[in-house]
Amino acid sequence: MEFSPEQQAFIDGLVNKKYTEAYAKAKEKYDASLVEAVANAEAKHKTDMAALKAENETLKAGQGKVDDKAVTERIAAIEGQLKQAREAAAKGRLESIAAKMNAVNPEQVAVLIRQHIKTDDNGNLVIVNAEGQPRLNAASKPMTEDELFKEFLDNNQHLVKASGSTGAGSSGAQLGNGAANNDALLKLPPVERINAARAAGAK
């Protein structure tokens, strides 16, 4: 089956639109799950620390001996759980930004750029320089993650998709590892493109 140029353009646009929408929905759901995971970890951290404090106070009130080593280990475990949740959220956020900026491999770019970012005591991401000091942008305000990614990818064009750009309005086409991108979809036969577009719209 052959399509006219106008029909082909319509199908191409439909495929792009459907997969962009599917990507946005998947990203929104993923981001929400990370936020929820961090919130749950912070609540658990608060509860566990309060329980540990109460146990120690009970021991002291009963003239019992507090095992300092055990307390230290428990605190480390509690802090570790919160740190792990925050790191997972940070990793997801950085990969999301890399995908939005049309990185060829969002996971790789997120790893490469992580050394320029630190997490403060509240779990917020802070862009830092080689000395570990917060970086400022041209407006003398704290540099944002988007600004850092754009700077990094502009200086490493081989990490950006050939047909993409690092503009803030760019949309990634990947839904996860191994997902087909728009370029691959456009190479499909016309009938398969229609089926792919319908399948994406049903998600």
NUPAVO-417462 format. One record per residue (C-alpha): y, x, z. Coordinates in pm, 1 decimal. Layout:
N
<node><north>Y</north><east>X</east><up>Z</up></node>
...
! end
This chain:
203
<node><north>0.0</north><east>0.0</east><up>0.0</up></node>
<node><north>339.0</north><east>137.4</east><up>-101.0</up></node>
<node><north>677.3</north><east>42.6</east><up>44.4</up></node>
<node><north>1020.6</north><east>55.0</east><up>-109.9</up></node>
<node><north>1268.1</north><east>310.1</east><up>33.6</up></node>
<node><north>1441.8</north><east>27.6</east><up>220.4</up></node>
<node><north>1114.7</north><east>-96.2</east><up>371.0</up></node>
<node><north>1016.3</north><east>260.6</east><up>458.4</up></node>
<node><north>1349.8</north><east>319.8</east><up>632.3</up></node>
<node><north>1306.5</north><east>-3.7</east><up>828.5</up></node>
<node><north>955.8</north><east>96.1</east><up>940.3</up></node>
<node><north>1073.6</north><east>445.0</east><up>1037.4</up></node>
<node><north>1354.3</north><east>295.6</east><up>1243.4</up></node>
<node><north>1118.1</north><east>48.5</east><up>1408.9</up></node>
<node><north>871.6</north><east>321.3</east><up>1505.2</up></node>
<node><north>1149.0</north><east>536.7</east><up>1649.8</up></node>
<node><north>1297.8</north><east>243.9</east><up>1841.8</up></node>
<node><north>965.6</north><east>124.4</east><up>1985.4</up></node>
<node><north>856.3</north><east>467.6</east><up>2101.0</up></node>
<node><north>1196.1</north><east>547.2</east><up>2245.2</up></node>
<node><north>1178.3</north><east>221.7</east><up>2443.7</up></node>
<node><north>822.9</north><east>298.5</east><up>2553.9</up></node>
<node><north>930.0</north><east>647.1</east><up>2664.0</up></node>
<node><north>1224.9</north><east>507.6</east><up>2860.0</up></node>
<node><north>1002.5</north><east>255.2</east><up>3039.3</up></node>
<node><north>742.3</north><east>518.6</east><up>3126.4</up></node>
<node><north>1012.0</north><east>757.8</east><up>3249.8</up></node>
<node><north>1176.2</north><east>488.9</east><up>3463.7</up></node>
<node><north>843.0</north><east>398.1</east><up>3622.6</up></node>
<node><north>759.7</north><east>766.0</east><up>3683.7</up></node>
<node><north>1100.5</north><east>841.2</east><up>3837.6</up></node>
<node><north>1073.0</north><east>536.2</east><up>4064.2</up></node>
<node><north>730.2</north><east>645.6</east><up>4188.0</up></node>
<node><north>865.6</north><east>991.7</east><up>4272.7</up></node>
<node><north>1159.5</north><east>846.0</east><up>4464.9</up></node>
<node><north>921.2</north><east>620.6</east><up>4656.0</up></node>
<node><north>689.1</north><east>914.2</east><up>4732.6</up></node>
<node><north>976.1</north><east>1119.4</east><up>4876.6</up></node>
<node><north>1102.1</north><east>824.1</east><up>5081.1</up></node>
<node><north>753.3</north><east>771.2</east><up>5224.7</up></node>
<node><north>719.2</north><east>1143.8</east><up>5299.5</up></node>
<node><north>1055.0</north><east>1150.5</east><up>5479.1</up></node>
<node><north>960.5</north><east>845.1</east><up>5685.5</up></node>
<node><north>623.8</north><east>1001.3</east><up>5774.6</up></node>
<node><north>795.6</north><east>1329.5</east><up>5863.1</up></node>
<node><north>1027.7</north><east>1148.9</east><up>6103.7</up></node>
<node><north>741.1</north><east>953.8</east><up>6261.4</up></node>
<node><north>514.6</north><east>1258.2</east><up>6298.4</up></node>
<node><north>789.3</north><east>1471.5</east><up>6453.2</up></node>
<node><north>874.1</north><east>1194.3</east><up>6700.3</up></node>
<node><north>505.5</north><east>1158.3</east><up>6793.1</up></node>
<node><north>471.9</north><east>1533.0</east><up>6846.8</up></node>
<node><north>779.9</north><east>1538.9</east><up>7067.2</up></node>
<node><north>649.4</north><east>1245.1</east><up>7272.7</up></node>
<node><north>311.3</north><east>1413.5</east><up>7322.0</up></node>
<node><north>475.3</north><east>1733.8</east><up>7444.4</up></node>
<node><north>699.9</north><east>1545.0</east><up>7685.3</up></node>
<node><north>397.2</north><east>1357.6</east><up>7822.0</up></node>
<node><north>214.1</north><east>1685.0</east><up>7878.2</up></node>
<node><north>511.0</north><east>1839.7</east><up>8055.2</up></node>
<node><north>559.2</north><east>1532.9</east><up>8275.7</up></node>
<node><north>195.7</north><east>1556.7</east><up>8384.3</up></node>
<node><north>228.4</north><east>1929.2</east><up>8454.6</up></node>
<node><north>11.2</north><east>1995.2</east><up>8154.0</up></node>
<node><north>36.5</north><east>2308.6</east><up>7944.4</up></node>
<node><north>179.0</north><east>2282.7</east><up>7595.0</up></node>
<node><north>-11.7</north><east>2489.8</east><up>7340.3</up></node>
<node><north>275.3</north><east>2660.5</east><up>7160.3</up></node>
<node><north>53.2</north><east>2784.3</east><up>6878.2</up></node>
<node><north>-88.1</north><east>2438.3</east><up>6812.3</up></node>
<node><north>261.2</north><east>2287.9</east><up>6819.0</up></node>
<node><north>387.0</north><east>2547.3</east><up>6571.5</up></node>
<node><north>95.3</north><east>2478.9</east><up>6338.0</up></node>
<node><north>150.7</north><east>2103.7</east><up>6352.4</up></node>
<node><north>520.9</north><east>2141.6</east><up>6281.3</up></node>
<node><north>440.1</north><east>2366.0</east><up>5983.6</up></node>
<node><north>193.5</north><east>2107.7</east><up>5850.8</up></node>
<node><north>443.8</north><east>1823.2</east><up>5891.7</up></node>
<node><north>720.7</north><east>2022.6</east><up>5723.1</up></node>
<node><north>480.4</north><east>2127.1</east><up>5447.8</up></node>
<node><north>397.5</north><east>1768.6</east><up>5356.0</up></node>
<node><north>764.9</north><east>1681.1</east><up>5317.1</up></node>
<node><north>833.8</north><east>1996.6</east><up>5116.2</up></node>
<node><north>542.9</north><east>1920.0</east><up>4885.0</up></node>
<node><north>673.2</north><east>1569.3</east><up>4813.1</up></node>
<node><north>1024.5</north><east>1699.5</east><up>4746.0</up></node>
<node><north>893.0</north><east>1971.8</east><up>4515.8</up></node>
<node><north>693.2</north><east>1716.3</east><up>4317.1</up></node>
<node><north>1005.0</north><east>1502.4</east><up>4280.0</up></node>
<node><north>1212.6</north><east>1804.0</east><up>4173.5</up></node>
<node><north>948.7</north><east>1907.2</east><up>3918.9</up></node>
<node><north>940.3</north><east>1557.4</east><up>3772.6</up></node>
<node><north>1319.6</north><east>1538.1</east><up>3754.1</up></node>
<node><north>1351.9</north><east>1875.9</east><up>3580.1</up></node>
<node><north>1079.3</north><east>1792.6</east><up>3328.3</up></node>
<node><north>1250.8</north><east>1459.9</east><up>3260.7</up></node>
<node><north>1583.0</north><east>1631.9</east><up>3188.1</up></node>
<node><north>1410.2</north><east>1889.1</east><up>2965.4</up></node>
<node><north>1248.3</north><east>1608.3</east><up>2764.8</up></node>
<node><north>1582.6</north><east>1429.5</east><up>2733.4</up></node>
<node><north>1734.8</north><east>1752.1</east><up>2600.6</up></node>
<node><north>1460.1</north><east>1769.0</east><up>2333.4</up></node>
<node><north>1276.5</north><east>2070.4</east><up>2472.5</up></node>
<node><north>961.3</north><east>2151.6</east><up>2275.6</up></node>
<node><north>766.3</north><east>2189.1</east><up>2600.0</up></node>
<node><north>946.6</north><east>2017.3</east><up>2892.8</up></node>
<node><north>705.3</north><east>2157.5</east><up>3152.9</up></node>
<node><north>758.6</north><east>2515.0</east><up>3034.6</up></node>
<node><north>1138.0</north><east>2480.6</east><up>3030.1</up></node>
<node><north>1135.6</north><east>2322.8</east><up>3376.6</up></node>
<node><north>941.1</north><east>2622.8</east><up>3509.7</up></node>
<node><north>1173.1</north><east>2873.3</east><up>3340.8</up></node>
<node><north>1485.8</north><east>2707.0</east><up>3474.7</up></node>
<node><north>1355.6</north><east>2649.3</east><up>3828.8</up></node>
<node><north>1467.7</north><east>2997.0</east><up>3939.7</up></node>
<node><north>1828.0</north><east>2887.3</east><up>3887.3</up></node>
<node><north>1789.4</north><east>2589.3</east><up>4120.7</up></node>
<node><north>1728.6</north><east>2567.9</east><up>4493.1</up></node>
<node><north>1663.4</north><east>2271.1</east><up>4719.2</up></node>
<node><north>1886.8</north><east>2217.5</east><up>5021.0</up></node>
<node><north>1775.0</north><east>2087.2</east><up>5360.9</up></node>
<node><north>1814.7</north><east>1728.4</east><up>5242.3</up></node>
<node><north>1603.8</north><east>1775.0</east><up>4931.4</up></node>
<node><north>1900.5</north><east>1787.1</east><up>4692.1</up></node>
<node><north>1890.3</north><east>2022.1</east><up>4392.8</up></node>
<node><north>2164.9</north><east>2285.8</east><up>4383.6</up></node>
<node><north>2240.1</north><east>2508.0</east><up>4083.1</up></node>
<node><north>2280.1</north><east>2870.0</east><up>4195.6</up></node>
<node><north>2373.9</north><east>3206.2</east><up>4044.0</up></node>
<node><north>2180.7</north><east>3533.7</east><up>4062.4</up></node>
<node><north>2307.5</north><east>3587.4</east><up>4418.2</up></node>
<node><north>2185.7</north><east>3244.9</east><up>4526.5</up></node>
<node><north>2536.5</north><east>3100.8</east><up>4555.8</up></node>
<node><north>2619.8</north><east>2751.3</east><up>4421.5</up></node>
<node><north>2749.9</north><east>2760.0</east><up>4064.1</up></node>
<node><north>3060.8</north><east>2572.7</east><up>3952.3</up></node>
<node><north>3130.9</north><east>2424.0</east><up>3610.8</up></node>
<node><north>3448.7</north><east>2451.9</east><up>3402.5</up></node>
<node><north>3609.4</north><east>2181.9</east><up>3616.7</up></node>
<node><north>3541.2</north><east>2386.1</east><up>3933.3</up></node>
<node><north>3288.2</north><east>2128.2</east><up>4049.0</up></node>
<node><north>2922.5</north><east>2190.3</east><up>4137.3</up></node>
<node><north>2725.1</north><east>2242.7</east><up>3816.3</up></node>
<node><north>2487.7</north><east>1956.2</east><up>3737.6</up></node>
<node><north>2126.4</north><east>1982.9</east><up>3627.1</up></node>
<node><north>2218.4</north><east>1849.5</east><up>3281.6</up></node>
<node><north>2486.8</north><east>2116.2</east><up>3240.3</up></node>
<node><north>2245.0</north><east>2391.1</east><up>3338.3</up></node>
<node><north>1977.0</north><east>2268.1</east><up>3097.9</up></node>
<node><north>2224.7</north><east>2242.7</east><up>2810.7</up></node>
<node><north>2349.5</north><east>2594.9</east><up>2877.4</up></node>
<node><north>1994.7</north><east>2730.8</east><up>2898.0</up></node>
<node><north>1867.7</north><east>2555.5</east><up>2584.4</up></node>
<node><north>2179.7</north><east>2640.8</east><up>2383.7</up></node>
<node><north>2098.8</north><east>3005.5</east><up>2457.6</up></node>
<node><north>1727.8</north><east>2957.7</east><up>2381.5</up></node>
<node><north>1719.5</north><east>2748.6</east><up>2065.9</up></node>
<node><north>1355.1</north><east>2838.2</east><up>2001.2</up></node>
<node><north>1267.7</north><east>2612.8</east><up>2295.5</up></node>
<node><north>1438.0</north><east>2309.7</east><up>2136.5</up></node>
<node><north>1277.0</north><east>2078.4</east><up>1880.6</up></node>
<node><north>1394.1</north><east>2162.5</east><up>1529.4</up></node>
<node><north>1510.3</north><east>1805.7</east><up>1463.7</up></node>
<node><north>1667.1</north><east>1753.7</east><up>1804.9</up></node>
<node><north>1977.2</north><east>1855.3</east><up>1996.2</up></node>
<node><north>2060.9</north><east>1922.2</east><up>2359.3</up></node>
<node><north>2318.3</north><east>1644.2</east><up>2380.2</up></node>
<node><north>2316.3</north><east>1417.0</east><up>2685.5</up></node>
<node><north>2234.3</north><east>1119.2</east><up>2464.3</up></node>
<node><north>1918.1</north><east>1269.1</east><up>2320.1</up></node>
<node><north>1591.2</north><east>1094.1</east><up>2391.2</up></node>
<node><north>1252.5</north><east>1258.0</east><up>2434.0</up></node>
<node><north>958.9</north><east>1113.8</east><up>2248.2</up></node>
<node><north>680.9</north><east>1238.7</east><up>2469.7</up></node>
<node><north>515.4</north><east>1006.8</east><up>2719.2</up></node>
<node><north>313.7</north><east>1284.7</east><up>2875.6</up></node>
<node><north>89.3</north><east>1578.2</east><up>2792.2</up></node>
<node><north>-71.5</north><east>1531.3</east><up>2451.9</up></node>
<node><north>141.8</north><east>1228.2</east><up>2355.6</up></node>
<node><north>240.6</north><east>1206.7</east><up>1986.7</up></node>
<node><north>606.4</north><east>1260.1</east><up>1907.4</up></node>
<node><north>819.8</north><east>1085.5</east><up>1650.0</up></node>
<node><north>775.3</north><east>1360.1</east><up>1389.7</up></node>
<node><north>400.1</north><east>1313.6</east><up>1401.3</up></node>
<node><north>434.5</north><east>935.7</east><up>1381.3</up></node>
<node><north>651.0</north><east>956.4</east><up>1071.4</up></node>
<node><north>371.7</north><east>1145.6</east><up>895.4</up></node>
<node><north>130.4</north><east>854.1</east><up>939.8</up></node>
<node><north>47.1</north><east>626.5</east><up>645.1</up></node>
<node><north>275.1</north><east>316.7</east><up>631.4</up></node>
<node><north>13.6</north><east>70.9</east><up>759.2</up></node>
<node><north>-72.0</north><east>296.7</east><up>1053.6</up></node>
<node><north>296.8</north><east>328.1</east><up>1137.4</up></node>
<node><north>327.1</north><east>-48.9</east><up>1162.6</up></node>
<node><north>22.4</north><east>-65.0</east><up>1389.4</up></node>
<node><north>161.4</north><east>217.6</east><up>1603.8</up></node>
<node><north>496.7</north><east>43.3</east><up>1634.2</up></node>
<node><north>329.3</north><east>-282.4</east><up>1735.5</up></node>
<node><north>112.6</north><east>-102.1</east><up>1990.2</up></node>
<node><north>414.9</north><east>69.5</east><up>2143.0</up></node>
<node><north>603.6</north><east>-256.7</east><up>2163.0</up></node>
<node><north>315.8</north><east>-418.3</east><up>2350.3</up></node>
<node><north>328.7</north><east>-162.5</east><up>2632.9</up></node>
! end
